[in-house]
Amino acid sequence: MKVVLPSRRRLRRNCSRQAGLTLLELIIASALLLILASAALPLVRITIVRSREAELRRDLREMRNAIDRYKDMADALAFQTEVGSNGYPPDLETLVKGVTLAGNRKVRFLRRIPVDPMTGKAEWGLRSVQDDPDSSSWGGDNVFDVHSTSQAAALDGTKYSDW
C-alpha cells in the first residue's frame, strides 16, 4: 500500500484559511461589543449621579452636625456669642476657624468647608433662624441650616436645594 502525503502548497492553503478571523467575523464581534457598551453607559451615568448624591448627603450631615455642636457649646456657655445669634455661628468660616474656650483652648468644628458635589464649588445656600423655612435667601444673621445651591433634580425627583 502506498501512502500519499499532501503537498506543501496544500498544507499552506489549509493553514492560512484557519489561521485568522475573516473581516465579517471582526465586524460582527465589534458590533456586539458596541451594543453591550452602549447598554452599560446609562448604568455608569446613574452610578456616578448616585455617588455624587451620597457625597452631598454626607457633606450636608457633616456641616449640620458641626452647626449643632457649635449651638450645644454656645448654649452651655462655653464661649461668648453675639446677642442676636441665638447661639448659632455667624457663618461657615467660623466653624472652620473655631472658637477659643476658657483656658485658651481652641475648638474647631470643621476641618474645611466641603465642596458641593453638584456645583463643584465650596459655596452653599444658608438659612438663619429668622428666615422663613422656604426662603432661598440668607438673612445674614447666623447659620441655622445649609443646603446645596444646585437647582437640578435628584434621581428621586426632588431638588438638591431642598435637601
Sequence and secondary structure as in RCSB ss.txt:
>XXXX:A:sequence
MKVVLPSRRRLRRNCSRQAGLTLLELIIASALLLILASAALPLVRITIVRSREAELRRDLREMRNAIDRYKDMAD
ALAFQTEVGSNGYPPDLETLVKGVTLAGNRKVRFLRRIPVDPMTGKAEWGLRSVQDDPDSSSWGGDNVFDVHSTS
QAAALDGTKYSDW
>XXXX:A:secstr
       HHHHHHHHHHHHS  HHHHHHHHHHHHHHHHHHHHHHHHHHHHHHHHHHHHHHHHHHHHHHHHHHHHH
TTSS   GGGTT  SSHHHHHH EE TTS EE S SS    TTTSSS  EEE TTS TT SS  SS  SEEE   
  B TTS BGGG 
